[in-house]
Amino acid sequence: MKPLLNGFAFLSAIGFAASLVSHLSALIGFNGPLGDQTWFLHVGIFVVWIPTVISSHMLSRNVPSKDVWKAALRWCPTWMKYLTYFFFGYAIFNFVLFMIIAPSGHPSGGPMPPSVVRGFSGHWMAFYCAAFAILYSKAHARDEDRPKHCPNGHSVGPLAQFCETCGSPIGPMPTRPK
């Protein structure tokens, strides 16, 4: 399973790099290296996002909904986690800015205008970055070292430090890479 996860993580990294280059090109007013093929970045998100969602569910099983991102990203380096958070924040900022200055009308044929590429590429970067981080996290997960039950036999979530049922302390969580 690890080679498959690494393959999808690699595709996510390529999608992220293409999104970043397209975004930077659009910021300076160019159509970017993909030209009218830029829309393939839209399709690519779905290719990598399906295994990402499955991996995220596996990593966050038995975790309260408020801790899903923490659980899904717990096996990736800290810098990767914060980079993912940054790009989601940037996508929101970029989208608001795009809505303010978006061109009116529909372009006919040819490549997307740079302002439209800039508007969409913020989301592409966020989703490709998150896909890479979650797939990386799943590929490097070491949950088999973590107790799945408290000393009294109750099931516990992967982030729990104490049993939610009886309050017994749970064994230490394996360390993640820096």
BALOBA-1460 file (C-alpha; in Angstrom, 3 decimals):
// residues 178
<rec num="1" residu="m" x="0.000" y="0.000" z="0.000"/>
<rec num="2" residu="k" x="2.899" y="2.374" z="0.722"/>
<rec num="3" residu="p" x="4.089" y="2.470" z="-2.940"/>
<rec num="4" residu="l" x="0.552" y="3.348" z="-4.055"/>
<rec num="5" residu="l" x="0.304" y="6.125" z="-1.451"/>
<rec num="6" residu="n" x="3.714" y="7.438" z="-2.486"/>
<rec num="7" residu="g" x="2.632" y="7.408" z="-6.145"/>
<rec num="8" residu="f" x="-0.456" y="9.503" z="-5.404"/>
<rec num="9" residu="a" x="1.625" y="11.773" z="-3.146"/>
<rec num="10" residu="f" x="4.038" y="12.279" z="-6.059"/>
<rec num="11" residu="l" x="1.123" y="13.174" z="-8.375"/>
<rec num="12" residu="s" x="-0.079" y="15.619" z="-5.710"/>
<rec num="13" residu="a" x="3.357" y="17.228" z="-5.560"/>
<rec num="14" residu="i" x="3.399" y="17.608" z="-9.357"/>
<rec num="15" residu="g" x="-0.113" y="19.091" z="-9.285"/>
<rec num="16" residu="f" x="0.950" y="21.463" z="-6.524"/>
<rec num="17" residu="a" x="4.041" y="22.576" z="-8.455"/>
<rec num="18" residu="a" x="2.013" y="23.108" z="-11.652"/>
<rec num="19" residu="s" x="-0.599" y="25.054" z="-9.687"/>
<rec num="20" residu="l" x="2.052" y="27.211" z="-8.030"/>
<rec num="21" residu="v" x="3.755" y="27.986" z="-11.360"/>
<rec num="22" residu="s" x="0.378" y="28.749" z="-12.963"/>
<rec num="23" residu="h" x="-0.542" y="30.996" z="-10.039"/>
<rec num="24" residu="l" x="2.757" y="32.900" z="-10.091"/>
<rec num="25" residu="s" x="2.509" y="33.301" z="-13.880"/>
<rec num="26" residu="a" x="-1.034" y="34.647" z="-13.531"/>
<rec num="27" residu="l" x="0.079" y="37.102" z="-10.831"/>
<rec num="28" residu="i" x="2.489" y="38.701" z="-13.291"/>
<rec num="29" residu="g" x="-0.072" y="38.651" z="-16.107"/>
<rec num="30" residu="f" x="0.932" y="35.589" z="-18.140"/>
<rec num="31" residu="n" x="-1.199" y="32.576" z="-19.038"/>
<rec num="32" residu="g" x="1.356" y="30.190" z="-17.601"/>
<rec num="33" residu="p" x="3.136" y="27.146" z="-18.940"/>
<rec num="34" residu="l" x="0.019" y="24.990" z="-19.370"/>
<rec num="35" residu="g" x="-1.874" y="27.444" z="-21.578"/>
<rec num="36" residu="d" x="-5.334" y="26.167" z="-22.452"/>
<rec num="37" residu="q" x="-4.487" y="22.820" z="-20.754"/>
<rec num="38" residu="t" x="-4.627" y="24.520" z="-17.356"/>
<rec num="39" residu="w" x="-8.082" y="23.046" z="-16.712"/>
<rec num="40" residu="f" x="-6.452" y="19.628" z="-16.327"/>
<rec num="41" residu="l" x="-5.359" y="20.802" z="-12.889"/>
<rec num="42" residu="h" x="-9.069" y="20.771" z="-11.987"/>
<rec num="43" residu="v" x="-9.380" y="17.121" z="-13.035"/>
<rec num="44" residu="g" x="-6.122" y="16.165" z="-11.340"/>
<rec num="45" residu="i" x="-7.483" y="17.199" z="-7.952"/>
<rec num="46" residu="f" x="-10.115" y="14.468" z="-8.185"/>
<rec num="47" residu="v" x="-7.495" y="11.890" z="-9.180"/>
<rec num="48" residu="v" x="-5.477" y="12.518" z="-6.009"/>
<rec num="49" residu="w" x="-8.319" y="13.568" z="-3.733"/>
<rec num="50" residu="i" x="-10.154" y="10.214" z="-3.756"/>
<rec num="51" residu="p" x="-7.203" y="8.341" z="-2.153"/>
<rec num="52" residu="t" x="-6.645" y="11.383" z="0.069"/>
<rec num="53" residu="v" x="-10.166" y="11.214" z="1.494"/>
<rec num="54" residu="i" x="-9.842" y="7.459" z="2.066"/>
<rec num="55" residu="s" x="-6.484" y="7.958" z="3.789"/>
<rec num="56" residu="s" x="-7.856" y="10.805" z="5.879"/>
<rec num="57" residu="h" x="-10.746" y="8.621" z="7.063"/>
<rec num="58" residu="m" x="-8.315" y="5.853" z="7.993"/>
<rec num="59" residu="l" x="-6.067" y="8.258" z="9.908"/>
<rec num="60" residu="s" x="-8.914" y="9.940" z="11.764"/>
<rec num="61" residu="r" x="-11.034" y="6.925" z="12.675"/>
<rec num="62" residu="n" x="-12.432" y="7.269" z="16.227"/>
<rec num="63" residu="v" x="-11.355" y="10.926" z="16.414"/>
<rec num="64" residu="p" x="-13.709" y="13.780" z="17.343"/>
<rec num="65" residu="s" x="-14.568" y="15.933" z="14.318"/>
<rec num="66" residu="k" x="-12.702" y="18.927" z="15.766"/>
<rec num="67" residu="d" x="-9.454" y="16.910" z="15.639"/>
<rec num="68" residu="v" x="-9.761" y="15.370" z="12.161"/>
<rec num="69" residu="w" x="-7.079" y="17.594" z="10.576"/>
<rec num="70" residu="k" x="-4.766" y="17.065" z="13.536"/>
<rec num="71" residu="a" x="-5.174" y="13.296" z="13.209"/>
<rec num="72" residu="a" x="-4.847" y="13.258" z="9.417"/>
<rec num="73" residu="l" x="-1.632" y="15.296" z="9.472"/>
<rec num="74" residu="r" x="-0.021" y="13.823" z="12.586"/>
<rec num="75" residu="w" x="2.593" y="11.783" z="10.696"/>
<rec num="76" residu="c" x="3.886" y="14.536" z="8.419"/>
<rec num="77" residu="p" x="6.610" y="16.998" z="9.434"/>
<rec num="78" residu="t" x="5.498" y="20.151" z="11.232"/>
<rec num="79" residu="w" x="6.538" y="22.425" z="8.358"/>
<rec num="80" residu="m" x="4.309" y="20.431" z="5.970"/>
<rec num="81" residu="k" x="1.314" y="20.761" z="8.290"/>
<rec num="82" residu="y" x="1.753" y="24.543" z="8.553"/>
<rec num="83" residu="l" x="2.312" y="24.854" z="4.804"/>
<rec num="84" residu="t" x="-1.042" y="23.122" z="4.271"/>
<rec num="85" residu="y" x="-2.767" y="25.489" z="6.707"/>
<rec num="86" residu="f" x="-1.092" y="28.462" z="4.997"/>
<rec num="87" residu="f" x="-2.324" y="27.485" z="1.542"/>
<rec num="88" residu="f" x="-5.894" y="26.989" z="2.759"/>
<rec num="89" residu="g" x="-5.785" y="30.450" z="4.336"/>
<rec num="90" residu="y" x="-4.267" y="31.858" z="1.167"/>
<rec num="91" residu="a" x="-6.974" y="30.174" z="-0.947"/>
<rec num="92" residu="i" x="-9.654" y="32.003" z="1.052"/>
<rec num="93" residu="f" x="-7.844" y="35.339" z="0.722"/>
<rec num="94" residu="n" x="-7.216" y="34.751" z="-2.979"/>
<rec num="95" residu="f" x="-10.863" y="33.804" z="-3.592"/>
<rec num="96" residu="v" x="-12.173" y="36.960" z="-1.878"/>
<rec num="97" residu="l" x="-9.740" y="39.068" z="-3.917"/>
<rec num="98" residu="f" x="-10.769" y="37.253" z="-7.095"/>
<rec num="99" residu="m" x="-14.459" y="37.915" z="-6.403"/>
<rec num="100" residu="i" x="-13.713" y="41.624" z="-6.049"/>
<rec num="101" residu="i" x="-11.685" y="41.980" z="-9.248"/>
<rec num="102" residu="a" x="-13.048" y="39.088" z="-11.370"/>
<rec num="103" residu="p" x="-13.596" y="39.889" z="-15.035"/>
<rec num="104" residu="s" x="-17.182" y="40.023" z="-16.183"/>
<rec num="105" residu="g" x="-18.464" y="38.012" z="-19.138"/>
<rec num="106" residu="h" x="-17.327" y="34.691" z="-20.506"/>
<rec num="107" residu="p" x="-14.147" y="34.339" z="-22.551"/>
<rec num="108" residu="s" x="-14.675" y="32.617" z="-25.881"/>
<rec num="109" residu="g" x="-12.122" y="29.960" z="-26.779"/>
<rec num="110" residu="g" x="-8.422" y="30.050" z="-26.080"/>
<rec num="111" residu="p" x="-6.688" y="29.893" z="-22.740"/>
<rec num="112" residu="m" x="-8.230" y="31.270" z="-19.553"/>
<rec num="113" residu="p" x="-7.338" y="34.867" z="-18.791"/>
<rec num="114" residu="p" x="-4.586" y="35.178" z="-16.153"/>
<rec num="115" residu="s" x="-7.026" y="36.669" z="-13.631"/>
<rec num="116" residu="v" x="-9.219" y="33.557" z="-13.857"/>
<rec num="117" residu="v" x="-6.205" y="31.246" z="-13.559"/>
<rec num="118" residu="r" x="-5.149" y="33.192" z="-10.473"/>
<rec num="119" residu="g" x="-8.617" y="32.808" z="-8.985"/>
<rec num="120" residu="f" x="-8.737" y="29.044" z="-9.430"/>
<rec num="121" residu="s" x="-5.085" y="28.264" z="-8.780"/>
<rec num="122" residu="g" x="-5.326" y="29.360" z="-5.152"/>
<rec num="123" residu="h" x="-7.712" y="26.475" z="-4.533"/>
<rec num="124" residu="w" x="-5.642" y="24.094" z="-6.630"/>
<rec num="125" residu="m" x="-2.571" y="24.840" z="-4.533"/>
<rec num="126" residu="a" x="-4.492" y="24.296" z="-1.281"/>
<rec num="127" residu="f" x="-6.030" y="20.990" z="-2.327"/>
<rec num="128" residu="y" x="-2.876" y="19.575" z="-3.906"/>
<rec num="129" residu="c" x="-0.836" y="20.611" z="-0.851"/>
<rec num="130" residu="a" x="-3.371" y="18.991" z="1.515"/>
<rec num="131" residu="a" x="-3.450" y="15.841" z="-0.623"/>
<rec num="132" residu="f" x="0.333" y="15.598" z="-0.523"/>
<rec num="133" residu="a" x="0.484" y="16.128" z="3.249"/>
<rec num="134" residu="i" x="-2.286" y="13.636" z="4.073"/>
<rec num="135" residu="l" x="-0.949" y="10.966" z="1.712"/>
<rec num="136" residu="y" x="2.548" y="11.493" z="3.105"/>
<rec num="137" residu="s" x="1.137" y="11.208" z="6.628"/>
<rec num="138" residu="k" x="-0.664" y="7.953" z="5.802"/>
<rec num="139" residu="a" x="2.406" y="6.484" z="4.090"/>
<rec num="140" residu="h" x="4.496" y="7.220" z="7.214"/>
<rec num="141" residu="a" x="1.906" y="6.317" z="9.867"/>
<rec num="142" residu="r" x="3.106" y="4.142" z="12.723"/>
<rec num="143" residu="d" x="-0.164" y="3.508" z="14.554"/>
<rec num="144" residu="e" x="0.668" y="-0.117" z="15.169"/>
<rec num="145" residu="d" x="2.882" y="1.091" z="18.055"/>
<rec num="146" residu="r" x="-0.066" y="2.850" z="19.708"/>
<rec num="147" residu="p" x="-2.397" y="1.033" z="22.117"/>
<rec num="148" residu="k" x="-5.918" y="0.703" z="20.709"/>
<rec num="149" residu="h" x="-7.399" y="-0.024" z="24.138"/>
<rec num="150" residu="c" x="-6.922" y="1.380" z="27.630"/>
<rec num="151" residu="p" x="-5.646" y="-0.891" z="30.423"/>
<rec num="152" residu="n" x="-9.313" y="-1.644" z="31.248"/>
<rec num="153" residu="g" x="-10.092" y="-2.792" z="27.678"/>
<rec num="154" residu="h" x="-12.046" y="0.219" z="26.383"/>
<rec num="155" residu="s" x="-11.453" y="1.324" z="22.779"/>
<rec num="156" residu="v" x="-9.566" y="4.612" z="22.457"/>
<rec num="157" residu="g" x="-8.978" y="7.010" z="19.573"/>
<rec num="158" residu="p" x="-5.542" y="7.485" z="18.039"/>
<rec num="159" residu="l" x="-5.015" y="10.902" z="19.673"/>
<rec num="160" residu="a" x="-6.374" y="10.045" z="23.122"/>
<rec num="161" residu="q" x="-4.051" y="10.472" z="26.092"/>
<rec num="162" residu="f" x="-6.685" y="9.193" z="28.506"/>
<rec num="163" residu="c" x="-9.555" y="6.737" z="28.030"/>
<rec num="164" residu="e" x="-12.780" y="8.599" z="27.290"/>
<rec num="165" residu="t" x="-14.729" y="5.948" z="29.230"/>
<rec num="166" residu="c" x="-12.753" y="5.382" z="32.439"/>
<rec num="167" residu="g" x="-10.022" y="8.045" z="32.410"/>
<rec num="168" residu="s" x="-7.097" y="5.607" z="32.507"/>
<rec num="169" residu="p" x="-3.882" y="6.916" z="30.945"/>
<rec num="170" residu="i" x="-2.989" y="5.541" z="27.503"/>
<rec num="171" residu="g" x="0.527" y="4.574" z="26.459"/>
<rec num="172" residu="p" x="2.672" y="7.196" z="24.743"/>
<rec num="173" residu="m" x="2.013" y="8.070" z="21.125"/>
<rec num="174" residu="p" x="4.905" y="7.231" z="18.753"/>
<rec num="175" residu="t" x="6.868" y="10.291" z="17.715"/>
<rec num="176" residu="r" x="6.499" y="11.789" z="14.261"/>
<rec num="177" residu="p" x="9.298" y="13.118" z="12.048"/>
<rec num="178" residu="k" x="10.400" y="16.723" z="12.524"/>
